[in-house]
Structures are given as C-alpha cells and as structure tokens.
C-alpha cells in the first residue's frame, strides 16, 4: 500500500513539473502572445472599402440567381457568368489576404451549381505559390 501511494505521489509531482505550474516561461513567447492578442483590426482604405461593398453586393446577387436553379449546369443561370466576372473585378481592389479569401469563399458557395463560375473563382484561390502576390498587407 505504501508503494502504491509513493508511486502515485511521484506520478502526480512529475505531472505538475511537466505541466509547468511555475511562473517560469520563455519571455519571447509570452511577449509574442501578448502582442497577438492585442493587435488592432485592419483598417481599409476608401477604395478597398468600396471594392468590398461592391463584392458583397455581387455575392448577394449571385445568391439570388443561384436560388432559381434546380440542378447543376455548366453555364449556370442567365447572366450568372457575367456577374461572377464582375465580382472578380470588384474583388481586385488589393484587399488583405484574409478578407480576399473570405469574400472568395462566400462567392464560391453562392455559385456552387454553375460549373464555369466555380472554375473561374477557383483560379483566383490563393495557394502556397501565389499567397502574398497582389495582396495588400494588413497593418
């Protein structure tokens, strides 16, 4: 019984040491964590805000067009391809990457039944090779 208690006590103390219950932490990691939590939101220029508002309006129109479709087709609803092209032009306002990706994702969800529209939006998807190209940095 004494061996089991000693073993349990040793495991518990080892667990506390491994968990790092003390105040000793790496100063660089705590400073980086404090900066990451207190970062200010990205402020957009007037042209970027106009482009974002236009892109959101285009997404709303694409959703209305998509609602009339019953099944998937290559060309989509009438004028859906033109509206997708207009969305891409409105999106090229040099937005920060996270906002660009978010708007692009919303548009892809809005044109899921239009084959050509989805393909056109997929070509603009930021991947590892072109992730920072043509995108504004935030901050």
Secondary structure, 3 states (H helix, E strand, C coil): CHHHHHHHHHHHHHHHHHHCCCCCCCHHHHHHHHHHHCCCCCCCCHHHHHHHHHHHHHHHHHHHHHHCCCCCECCCCCCHHHHHHHHHHHHCCCCEHHHHHHHHHHHHHHCCCEHHHHHHHHHCCCCCCCCCCCCECCC
